[in-house]
């Protein structure tokens, strides 16, 4: 299914629609990041190719037609080549599986102002693959109002919290996030880290659409 952009014309995903009688699921993941050797090695893969193939395979196995997938940032760690390839591969997956993709931009995505002062110029490129591209979102999932952000309210994998000006204020609402690269989930149960280090290689499912 996944082939190089150098030899295959880009497949633009169509907007999916719910099919009568079928339950459509909402999935979340974060911090893939594709085409990154250091992350591949820390996740115990020998090569970037093996790491990326496992990411795509886990998505392909989880998603079914009509589902939504929310990527909570850091699709790659930046670089035009890596982003172009990742957008192509994810767009192909969305078209083949018939799913709807949404991006909450992370600090390594070139459509995020922390990564790129000209981030507005990259929005249209990302919108060829994703149905929406935002810094934050608010959803109702399984009866809960839930905020989506790349960043947690507090905490980082570095000594100091980065990107504090791009973080939501903690007012007690549920939050799905990534960014931390931690194997431990936050002590507060309302903070849910959907990164692969915290939740495993597969995306997590949280209820149907509301």
C-alpha positions as CSV (number, residue, x, y, z in Angstrom):
1,X,0.0,0.0,0.0
2,X,2.7,2.5,1.0
3,X,5.1,3.5,-1.8
4,X,7.5,6.3,-2.4
5,X,6.1,9.7,-3.5
6,X,8.8,9.8,-6.1
7,X,7.0,7.1,-8.2
8,X,3.3,7.4,-7.3
9,X,0.9,10.3,-7.8
10,X,-0.4,11.7,-4.5
11,X,-3.7,10.2,-3.4
12,X,-5.9,12.8,-1.7
13,X,-8.2,11.3,0.9
14,X,-12.0,11.8,0.5
15,X,-14.1,12.9,3.4
16,X,-15.6,9.8,5.0
17,X,-19.2,9.4,5.9
18,X,-20.9,7.2,8.5
19,X,-22.6,4.1,7.1
20,X,-26.0,3.2,8.5
21,X,-25.9,0.6,11.2
22,X,-22.1,0.7,11.7
23,X,-20.4,2.2,14.8
24,X,-17.7,4.6,13.8
25,X,-14.8,4.9,16.2
26,X,-12.6,7.8,17.2
27,X,-8.9,7.0,17.6
28,X,-6.0,9.1,19.0
29,X,-2.3,8.9,18.7
30,X,0.6,11.3,19.0
31,X,4.3,11.8,18.3
32,X,4.7,9.2,15.7
33,X,7.4,10.7,14.6
34,X,8.2,9.2,11.2
35,X,11.6,9.1,9.6
36,X,13.5,9.6,12.8
37,X,16.4,7.3,13.7
38,X,16.8,8.2,17.3
39,X,13.2,7.6,18.1
40,X,13.3,4.3,16.2
41,X,16.2,3.2,18.2
42,X,14.7,4.2,21.6
43,X,11.6,2.1,20.6
44,X,13.9,-0.9,20.0
45,X,13.8,-0.9,16.2
46,X,16.9,-1.5,14.2
47,X,16.0,0.8,11.3
48,X,13.8,3.7,10.5
49,X,12.1,1.6,7.9
50,X,11.1,-1.0,10.4
51,X,9.8,1.6,12.9
52,X,7.7,3.4,10.3
53,X,6.3,0.2,8.8
54,X,5.1,-0.8,12.3
55,X,3.4,2.6,12.7
56,X,1.5,2.3,9.4
57,X,0.7,-1.4,10.1
58,X,-0.8,-0.6,13.5
59,X,-2.9,2.2,12.0
60,X,-4.0,0.0,9.2
61,X,-5.0,-2.8,11.6
62,X,-7.0,-0.5,13.9
63,X,-8.9,1.7,11.5
64,X,-12.0,0.8,9.6
65,X,-14.0,2.7,7.0
66,X,-15.7,5.8,8.4
67,X,-13.5,6.1,11.5
68,X,-11.7,9.2,12.7
69,X,-8.0,9.4,13.6
70,X,-6.7,12.4,15.6
71,X,-2.9,12.8,15.5
72,X,-2.0,15.0,18.4
73,X,1.2,16.4,16.9
74,X,4.7,15.7,15.8
75,X,4.0,13.6,12.8
76,X,7.7,14.0,12.1
77,X,10.5,16.0,13.7
78,X,10.5,18.4,10.8
79,X,12.2,18.7,7.4
80,X,10.4,19.1,4.1
81,X,11.4,15.7,2.8
82,X,10.2,13.8,5.9
83,X,7.0,15.8,6.1
84,X,6.2,15.3,2.4
85,X,6.7,11.6,2.7
86,X,4.7,11.3,5.9
87,X,1.8,13.3,4.5
88,X,1.7,11.2,1.4
89,X,1.8,7.9,3.3
90,X,-0.9,9.0,5.8
91,X,-3.0,10.4,2.9
92,X,-2.7,7.1,1.1
93,X,-3.8,5.2,4.3
94,X,-6.8,7.5,4.7
95,X,-7.9,7.0,1.1
96,X,-7.4,3.2,1.1
97,X,-9.1,2.7,4.5
98,X,-11.8,5.4,4.1
99,X,-11.0,7.2,7.3
100,X,-10.9,10.9,8.3
101,X,-7.7,12.4,9.6
102,X,-7.4,15.4,11.9
103,X,-4.2,17.0,13.2
104,X,-3.5,18.9,16.4
105,X,-0.2,20.4,15.4
106,X,2.9,19.7,17.5
107,X,6.0,21.8,18.1
108,X,7.9,19.8,15.4
109,X,5.2,20.2,12.7
110,X,5.9,23.0,10.3
111,X,2.3,24.2,10.5
112,X,2.9,25.1,14.2
113,X,4.1,28.6,15.0
114,X,6.6,27.2,17.5
115,X,8.3,25.2,14.7
116,X,8.0,27.8,11.9
117,X,7.3,31.5,12.0
118,X,5.8,31.1,8.6
119,X,3.6,28.2,9.7
120,X,0.5,29.8,8.0
121,X,2.1,29.0,4.6
122,X,2.1,25.3,5.5
123,X,-1.5,25.0,6.4
124,X,-2.7,24.3,2.9
125,X,-0.1,21.6,2.4
126,X,-1.3,19.8,5.5
127,X,-4.9,20.3,4.6
128,X,-4.4,18.1,1.5
129,X,-4.1,15.2,3.9
130,X,-6.0,16.2,7.1
131,X,-9.6,17.3,7.3
132,X,-8.6,19.8,9.9
133,X,-5.4,21.3,11.3
134,X,-5.6,23.1,14.7
135,X,-3.5,23.9,17.7
136,X,-6.3,22.8,20.1
137,X,-9.7,21.2,19.9
138,X,-12.6,20.3,22.2
139,X,-14.6,17.1,21.7
140,X,-17.3,15.2,23.5
141,X,-16.2,11.6,23.9
142,X,-18.0,8.9,25.8
143,X,-20.0,11.6,27.6
144,X,-16.9,13.7,28.6
145,X,-16.0,17.1,27.3
146,X,-12.3,16.6,26.4
147,X,-9.6,19.0,25.3
148,X,-7.0,18.0,22.7
149,X,-3.6,19.5,22.6
150,X,-0.1,18.4,21.7
151,X,1.2,19.7,25.1
152,X,0.1,18.5,28.5
153,X,-0.9,21.2,31.0
154,X,2.5,20.8,32.7
155,X,5.5,18.5,32.2
156,X,8.1,17.8,29.5
157,X,10.8,15.3,28.7
158,X,13.4,18.1,29.2
159,X,14.4,19.8,32.4
160,X,12.2,22.8,31.8
161,X,8.7,23.0,30.3
162,X,8.9,24.2,26.7
163,X,6.3,26.0,24.6
164,X,4.5,27.3,27.7
165,X,2.9,30.0,25.7
166,X,1.2,27.3,23.5
167,X,-0.2,25.3,26.4
168,X,-3.7,25.3,27.7
169,X,-4.5,26.4,31.2
170,X,-5.4,23.6,33.6
171,X,-9.0,24.3,34.8
172,X,-9.8,20.7,35.6
173,X,-11.0,19.6,32.2
174,X,-10.0,16.2,30.6
175,X,-7.0,16.5,28.3
176,X,-5.6,14.2,25.7
177,X,-2.0,15.1,24.8
178,X,1.4,13.8,23.7
179,X,4.8,15.5,23.8
180,X,6.2,14.0,27.0
181,X,8.0,10.9,25.5
182,X,7.3,9.3,28.9
183,X,6.3,5.7,29.7
184,X,4.4,6.9,32.7
185,X,1.0,8.5,32.4
186,X,0.3,11.6,34.4
187,X,-0.7,11.1,38.1
188,X,-3.9,13.1,37.4
189,X,-6.3,10.7,35.7
190,X,-7.9,13.5,33.6
191,X,-4.6,13.9,31.8
192,X,-4.3,11.1,29.2
193,X,-1.1,10.8,27.3
194,X,-1.8,9.1,23.9
195,X,1.9,8.7,22.9
196,X,3.2,5.3,22.0
197,X,5.6,5.3,24.9
198,X,2.7,5.6,27.3
199,X,0.1,3.5,25.5
200,X,1.9,1.1,23.2
201,X,2.4,1.0,19.4
202,X,-1.3,1.1,18.5
203,X,-3.6,4.2,18.5
204,X,-6.1,4.3,21.4
205,X,-9.8,4.2,20.9
206,X,-12.1,6.3,23.0
207,X,-15.8,5.7,22.1
208,X,-17.8,6.7,19.1
209,X,-18.6,10.1,17.6
210,X,-20.7,12.5,19.6
